[in-house]
Amino acid sequence: MKFTCLSEGRGYYFPPCHIVNISGFRVLLDCPLDLSALSVFSPLPIVISSLLDEKTSNRRDQSSSNSESVRQEVAESLDSKSLIQAEPWYKTVKSLQLWSIYSLDVVLISSPMGMLGLPFLTRLKDFRAKIYATEAASRLGKLMMEDLISMHMELRQFYGPEESGCPQWMTWEKLELLPMALKDIVLGSEGTELGGWMSIYSAADIKGCMEKVQSLKYAEEACYNGSLTIKAFSSGLEIGACNWNILSPKGSIIYLSGSVFASTNATSFDYKALEGSDFLLYSDFTACNDVDGEKNDFPPATGSSLSSDIGSCWETITESWPDSDEYSEEMEKVSFICSCALDTINDGGSVLIPIGRPGVMLQLLENVSLSLDSSNLKVPIYFVSSAAEELLAFSSIIPEWLSSQRKERFYSGQPLFTHIQLSNEKKLLVSPAIHSSEFLTSWQEPCIVFCPHWSLRLGPVVHLLQRWRADPNSLLIVEEGADINLTFLPFKPMSMKVLQCSFISGIKLKKAIPLLKLLQPKHVLVPESLRPHISCWNPKFSVRYFSENETVVMPKLKTYADMDIDMDMASELLNDTKMIQEKSIARLKGELLVEQGKHRLVLGNKQVLSAQVRPLLFLGRVDLDSFLMALQKMGMKATAQHVQSTDGSENVSIVHISAPNEALIEVTSTRTTINVADETTASLVSEAVRSTSVYF
């Protein structure tokens, strides 16, 4: 197994991204967007003038000797005019662009935020991978993507038609004039991330993407190509967020993403389903970020083993962490936010809440309304988003992905959330946009507004911030994590009060190591930042460490996969066994099947019952020249291209059939994969492969 970390991410809104090679299949784990990078753009129409245009104009009239001084002046200054005055582009995982898209076999989505970059992949003609996501994550992810392009269209209306080719702000002349803080975001610390920027995808791209996604219910089993069995179990991070259990012929693999033991809204972290795996990929970077803050909770990494006192301490922690107080901690934060909102309303100000987590938003909406009722305050609550109505409707029909407290309400006949009652009582107004007639006619202040976007660069939040930024009685509630100075830059001077809050986004360090001790995998991959704490613990299982853009090769558990032999054939082993060099060898004739991740050997004429059409497997090597001639005789137009695999380990031949129907065949030294849409062409290509294979 090979593992490559493409991006460590940055918390909930930009989850990590990895590629894993499992039993010959290449699996992409999440495909997010770094939407925090939108802070380099100006949220027009707030800022009209362009510093870049002014400086460029000045440069034309100056000598080359003054060029460096202009760049130095711009690099030192940072105000609202420093931001890029252009239609925003979106930053993807830059390392993903270096991989061959056709080489991906499976994409696993762990959270709604982890699928926002998928349309950039699925719209490519070479993309052929199967995408799996939980039913809730796929639905919420689709709503987020649609809302994103809806907000983006507002900016496109201001700028006019999209530029063809590379936009002006991406030219090197313009980039050189950016302040250093913006240049680091656009180019990255090493200046290599410009290629990760993309123009926004379209509604058609989203539709095509969702057609390729297979939605899974809680713990529903899916089988890819008869070899990989995949299940999703709740991570507790958000509604629909999950960890993945992958069973392959060579062993079981757990992908542990950002997880929360006890969530206020989502189903709790199902850690019991992750016990006893062969490999565990630990991808929750929250513990890495907590290393400095919680370093005193752990012994220094100076010895090879723990003392008896420390060992007993670990035992105590391991026994107590499942009974987590995270639920109480989150509810205390929600209560504090509600109290601040009430104080703001009492002072005559309005409250703006652009938090992007669906579960947190629903919880705040409910608790804020209850707080208003208990204080006898009658002010309107607005939820402004193109996806608001569908999101609220969907939240009422997903009990399997909700917390036990929500499920109890469902089983007792109560609504899962209170927004339906609030809408019926006219306390909550849901609107697709702030310029809708219904919203404008019902508008009154003070009020409480829930809206996108947490980046403060898109959507209704831009206009509402412009309206209230000079009001010292109004309140903006945002999450910690972003560069606040850069985020607020377009709205300065800002008299509006700001409340920064943080919500749990993963497993903290003091619980991460006890969790690994409880799960007891045979091999575990953890971030390099945790090396000191893992090494001082001296675990009993094998530990490998990974860093961004480095490939880690994990040891093989089995040289060969286990195989079930049909009873009729097993009897032949007793009758026709020979001893050769102290080894028992028997010749058998039958069919080798791979089904549900297991190998089976059965008699050739025996019918095997299966719910799905089983794949045919042939042992041999394809002669490429003969294969192309066979395709031409069948009336197909085919061309071949020779490339190397991404890791350079083997040569790959790509055969593209353009007529009468399109097909893509990938030929390596170990396997031949046929990708075709219609059964007729598939049968012909399969016959050509069999007729030109050199068996051994």
N, C-alpha and C positions, 0 to 999 in steps of 0.2 A: 504494500500500500504506500502511495506517495501523497504527501500533503503539502500544499502551498497556500500560505496566507497572502492574499492579494491586498487586503486592507484591514487594519485593526479597527477601523471605524472610530466613532466618537459618540458613544452612548445610544440612547433610544432612537433619535432621529437619523442617525447614520450608522446602522449596524455593521458588524464585520462582514467580510466577503472572503470565501475560501474556495479552492478547487482540490478535490480529492480523487485519486485514481484507485478504484476498488475493483478487484477481480477483472481488470481490463476495461472497466467502464469509468468514464470521466464525469464526475458529479460537481456541479457548481452549487455552492451553498450561499444563497441570497444574492440579490442584485440591486443594491440600493443607489440612491442619489445623495450627494452631499449638498443639501439645500441650504445649509448655513453659508455656503459660498455665494449665495445671492446677495450677501451684504455688500459686495463690491459694486453693485448696480444702484443707480439712483431710482427711488420709487416715484417716478414721474406720475402726474404732472407737478409734484412739489417743487422740484428743482428744474428750472428751465434752461439756464445757461450751462455751457460746457467748458470746464477748465481746460480740457484736452485740446479743444478746438482753438481756444484763445492762445494757449502756449504754442501750439503748432503754427498758428498764424504769426506769432512773434518770432519764431525760429527762422521763418523764411526771410525775415528782414535783418537777421543777425548773422554775424560771421560764425564760422565753425568754432572759433575760439570761445564764443559765448555759449555754445551748445551744452557744455558740461555744467556750466553755472545754472542754466535753466533746469536741467535735470536735478541738480542738487537742491534748488529752490523748491521744486515740486515734491521731491522725496521727503523734505522736511515738513512741508505743510500738509495738513489733513483737515479738511472741512467738507461741508456738504457738496461743494463744487468739485471736490477731488474725485467723487464717485463716477463710475463709467456711465455716461449719458447715452445709453443704447438699449435696444430690446434684449432682455436677459437671455443668456444661454445657461445650460445646466451641467453641473460637474458630475461626471460618472467616476467609477473606480478606474483610474487610469491604467493600472496593470492589466485589467481585463481585456483592454484593447490589443494587448500583445499576444493573446492566445487565439488560436484558430477556432472560429465559431463552430465550424462543422465538426470539430473534434469533441464537442460537448454532447454527452448522452442524456444526462438527467440534470434538472434544476430543482432544488428543494428550497422552498420559501418558508422562513421561520416566523415572519411577522408581516403585518401590512406594510410597514416602512421598508421591508426587505425586498419588495417587488416593484418599487417606483421606477427603477431603471430597466425593467424587463422589456418594455416596448422597443427600446433601442436595440436589443438583441433580436427579438422575434421578427422585426421588420426586415432583417437581413435575409437574403434568399438562401444562404448557406446554413441558416439555423435549422436544426432538425431534432433538437433535444425534447424530451418529455418533461413537462413542468408539473410538479406536485405542490399543492398548498392546502391548508385546511379550508373548509367551506367558509368560515368566518373571515379568515385572513384574505382570501381571494376576493370576497365581496367588499370588505372594507378597503382593500388595496385598490380595487377598481374605482370606488367612489373617490378616493384620494387622488387618483390619476386624473379622473374626469374633472374634479374640482380644480386641480392644478392647471389644466389647459384652459378652463373657463376663466380663471383669474388672469392667465397669461394673455388671453385674447384682448383684455381691456388695455394692456400695454401696447399690443400690436395695433390697435385702433389709433393710438396716439402716434406711433412711429410710422405707420403706413405699411406697405407691403414688405415682406421679409427680404433682406438682402440676399442676393445670389452669391454663393461661394463664401469665402471667409469675410466676416464683418470687419469694419474699419478698426474697431477697438482691439482686434486681435493682431493687427500689424505690429511689427517690432518697434516702429517709431512711436506708436501710441503706448505700447507697453513700457517702453523706456521712461516715459513721462509719468507713470503711475507712482504714487507714494509707496514706500517700501512695504507698509502694512497691507496694501492692496495687491502689490506685486507678489508677495509671499503666498497669498490665497490663489491668485490666478495661475502662477507658474510653479508653486510649491517651493519648499526650501532648497531643493536641488535644481530648480528650473526645468523640470521634466514633465509637468502635469498639464501643459497647454493642450495636448492631444486628447485629454479626457473631457473637454468641453463639447457639448452637443446642443444643437437647436432643438426646441421642444418638439415632441412627437405629436401626432394628430389623433383625433377621435377614431379614425379608421385604424390607426396603429394599435390603439388600446383594444378595439374590438378584435382585431386579429390576434393580439396577445392573449386575450381571455379565452379565445377559442382553443388555444393550445394548452390551457391550464386544466388539469384534472383535480377537482375539489375532493377532499377527503373529510369524512366525519371523524369524530373523536375516536382514536385508536383503530380506525378502519385500515385494513391491510390492502396494500396495492403491490402488484408484482410487475417489475420491469424486465422484459425480455426473458422471462422465466428464471432469471438468475438472482435479481435483487428483490427482496421483500421489504417494503417500506411502511412504517407506521409513524403517526404523529401523536405525541402526548403533550399535554398542556405544560407551558413553562411558567404560567402565572404572570408574565410580564404585561400582557395586554389581551383583550378579547381576541381569540383566534391564534395568538402566538404559541409556538410549540417548540419542542425538542424532537429530534428524529432518531428513530431506532431502525437501523439498516441491517438486514440479515443477508449475507452473501455466502456462497459455497465455501469460502475460505475463513469465515468467522463473522461475528456480530460487531457492529459499530454503532456507537452512540454519538450524536452530535448535540452537545450541550451549549445552547445559545444563552442570551441574557435571560435570567430566571428570577422569579420572586416567589418566596415560600408561601406567603399568604397575601393575596391581592384583595383589594376592596371590591372589585367587580369581576375580574377574570377568574376562571377555575384555577384552583391552587396548583402549585408546582407538583407534578406527579413524579417524584423522585424514585418511587418503588419500581416503576416500569423500566428504570435505567440501570438496575443492579446487575452485577455479574457479567458485563460485556467483555468481549475480547479487546476492543479498542474504544477509548473514550477521547473525543476531540473537545477539549475545554475551550470554548470561544467566548466566555463571558468576561469581558475586560474590565468590568466594574471593580473586581478585586485588585487589578493592576493599578487602577486610579486611586485606590484606598491604601496603597502600600505606605505612603508617607503619613497619612492621617492616622493609621492604626498600627504603626510599626512597634509601638510600645506594648501591644497586645500579644506579641510573639517573641520567642527567644531569639537572640542573635544567631546568625549563621556562622558560628565559630566551631561547632563540634559536629561529629558525624552522627551522633545519636542524641536522643533526649534523655534527660534525667528521669528518675522515677516520679518525681513530683510533677514534672511537665507532662509525663505520660498520663498520669491520673487526671490532669487538667483536661487533656484531649478527650479522654473518656467521658468526662462530665459534659463537655461541650457537645460531643457527638450525640449523647443521649437527649440533650435539651433542645437542640436547634430546630427539630421539626415543630415543636410547640412555639412557633415564632410570634414575636410581638409586632411584626411588620404591619399587620392590619391596624392595630391601635395607633401605631406611629403615623400611618397614612391618614387615618381619620382625624388625628389631632391636627395635621397640616390642613386638611380640608376645613375643619372647624375654625382654625385661625384665619384662613382666607375669607371665610364667610363673615367673621367678626370685623375684619378690615373693610369688607364691602359694605357692611351695615354702617360703620362709622362714616364712610365716604358718602353714603346716601343721606345720612343725618346732617352732614355738613353741606348738603345741596349739590354734591358732585355726582358724576356718573362713573361707572365701572366698565372697563374694557378688558375682556379675557380672550386672548388669541392662543390658547393652549391647544396643541394639536393631537393630544392623545384621546381617542374616542372614549375609553373607559373613564378617564379622569374628568373629561368634559361632562359626561353624563352624571357622574357623581357630584360635581360642583353644581350643575344645573339643579339637581334635586335638593341639595343641602342649602343652596342660596335661597330657593323658593320657600323652604321650610323656615329658614331664619327670618325671612321677610314676614311670613305669616305670624310667627311667634312674637315679632316686634310690632305688629299691626302697621307695617309700612306697605303702602300700595304704590309700587312703581313697576313699570313694564319691564319684562325680560325679553330681549330680542335674540334670536339665533339666525344670523345672516350667512348663508352659504348656498352655493348651487347644489350641494349634496346634502343639505340639512334635512330636508323632508324624508329622503330615502334612508338616511342614516338613522333617524329616529324610528322609522318604521321597521327597519331591519333589527334594531336593538331589542324589539319586542318578541322576536321569534328565534332567538339563539340561546335557549336555556342551557344546552350542554356545554357551552363555553363560558358560562357565568359562574360566579362564586356561589358557595353553599347558601349564603344569606339571600342572594337573589333567587336561587332555585326554590327555597322555602316559600318565598312570596309567590312564585309561579305555581307550586303545588297547592297552595292554599287559595288559589283563584284570584290573587291580586296581580295587578300589572307589574312587570319586571322593573319598570321605571315610571316616574310620576309625570313625564312630559305629556302623556295623553290627557291626563286630568288637567294639567296646567293649560293646555291648548283649549280644552273645552270650556274652561273657566275664563278664557281670554287673558290669562296672566302671562302666557308665552306666545309670542308672535314669531312664526317661522317664515323667513323670506329668502328667495334665491339671490337677491342683490339689494343694495341700499338705494338704488334708483327705481325700484319697482313702485308702482302707484300705491299698492297696499301698505308698503313700508312707510312711504312719505306721508300718507294721510293719517297714519296712526302714530307717528313719531312724537314723542314727548320726553322732556328731560326734567329731573334726573332719571337715569335708566341704567340697566345692566345689559351689556351686549357680549354675546359669545360669537366669535367669528374667526376665520382664518386670515392671515397666515402667520405662524409663529416667527417667521424670519423678518417680519415687519417690512417686507418689500413687495408683497402681492396682496390683492384682494381688498375687502372692506376696511381692514385695520389701518391701511394707509390714510384713507379719507377721514376716519374717525380720530386718528391720532392728530392729524392736521387741525381738526376742529377743537380738540380738547387739550392739546399740548401746553397751551398757555394758561390753563385753568388749574390753580394750585389745589383746588378741592376735589378734582377728579383723580381716578386711580387706574393705573395700568398694571395688570398681573401677568408676569412673564416667567418662564422657566430659566434657571441658571444654566450656564454652559457656553453660551455664545459670548462673543466679544461685545460687551454692552456699549462701550465707547463707540465702536464702529457701527453697531446696530442702530443706536440713537442719533447718529451723525446727521441724517437728513432732517431731523425734527428739533434740532437745537436752535435757539435756547429753549429749554423744556422746563416748565414749572409744574407740570403734572407729576403727582406722586407715582413712584414705581415700587412694586412689591415683587421681589425675586423669590421664587420658591423652587424647591427641588423635590422630585418624586423618585422613589426607588426604581432603578433601571437594571438591577442585576444582583448577583450574590456578593455580599461584602466579604472582605478578606477573612474576617474572624469565623465565617461559616464556610468559606470555599474549601479549605483543607479538610475540615471534618466531613464535608460532603464527599470528597474523594475517598476518604477513609471508609465511609459507609458503603459507597457504591462498589468499591473493590474491583475495578477493571484489571485485566491482565497487563495492558499497556495504556498509557495515558499521554496525550499531547497537551502541554500547557504553555501559555505565553512566557517568553523569556524573563519578563519582569517578576514572575513568581519564583524564579530559580532559588533565591536565597531562603525563602520560607519553605519551599518543598524540600530542599536539600537538608535543612536543619531538622526536618521532621523524619527523614530517613524512611520513606514508605517502603512497603514490601513488594510493590509492583513496579514494573519498568516505567520510567518517566523520560520523555523526550521534550525538548523545548523548541519553540519556533519563534521566528521573527518575521516581519513583513518582507515579502518578496524572496523568501528562502524556501527551498523545497526540502522536506524532511522525508526520508525513506524509513518506513516502519518495518520491523522484522516480520517474516512469514510465520504464521502459526501452524500452517499445514502445507506440506509440499504438494499434496494432492487433496482434492476435495473428497469427502465421504460419498459413497455411492451405495444405493439400495439395489440388490439383485433380485430379480423375479424368482419365486420359489421353484418354478420349473427349471430355470437355468441353474439355480444353486445346486440342484441335485447332480448336474453334470460335473461340478467341481470334484465331487467324491469319486466319480467314475473315471475321469480322464485327467488326473493330475500327475504331473511328472516332476521329478526332482532334478533341477539343473543348478549346479554350483550352490548347493544347500538352500535352494529356494524352490518353493512349490509353485509350479506354473501350469495353468490350464487354458486351453483355447476355447473361447466362447464365441458364438455368433448370434447377434441380436441388434436391437436398436438402443442407442444411448439418448436418453431424454433428459432435458433440464426443465424442471417445472417447480414453481414456487420455491426457487432457490436451492433445490435438491436435485442430485443426479440419480437417474434410475436406468437400469439395464433390463430390458424385457425382450421376449421372443419377438422376432420380426413380424409374425403374422398375428400378434395378439393386439386386440383393440384396447387402448388405454382411455378410460373415461376421464374427461376433463371439461371444465366449464368454458375453457378458452381453447382456440386452435393452437396446438403446441408448435413451437418453432422447430425446423429441421436443422440438424447439425451434421456437418461432414468434416471428416478429418483428412486434410491434404493441403497442398499449395496450389494456388491459381497461377497458371502461366498467362501472363498479361497479354502477350502478342496473340496467342491463340484465342484468348477471351475476346479481344477486340475484333478479330476476324469472324468469330462466331456471332457476335452482335451484328456485324455488317451483313452476314448471310441472312439474318432474321429481319433485315430491312430497317435497322436502327442506325441513327447517326450518333457516333460516340467518339469522344476525344479523351486523351489521358494526360494527366499532369503528375509529375513526380515532385514530392516535397519531403521534408523531414518532420518528424513529430516535434512537438514543442520542446520536449526535454532532450531532443537530439539522439534518443536511444535507438530509433529504428526508422527505416525508409517507409514512406507511405505513398501509394499510388491512388490518385483520385480519378475515377472514370465518370465523365458526365455525359449522359444521354439526353440529347435535345429533341429528338423526334423518333417515332410519332408521339411519344409522351416523355415527359421529363423524368429522369431518375439519377440518383447519385450513388456510386459504388465506391467504397473505401477498402482498399486491399493492402494489408500489411503481411508481415511474415507469419503472424499468428492467427489472423482471422480476416474474413471478408464480410463486410456489412453492406446490405442492400437497402437503400431508402427510395421508395417509390409509392405513388399515391394509388394507382389502380392495380387490381389483382392480375389482369391479363399481362401487363408489362412485367409485373413481379414474377409470374410463372416463367415467362420467356427468359428473363435475366437469370433466374435460378437454374433453369435448364442449361443455359450457356456456361454458368459457373461449374455445374456438375460435369459437363462434357469436356471441359478444358482443365480440370483439376488433376494435379499429379499426386496420386495417393501414396502414402508411406505408412 
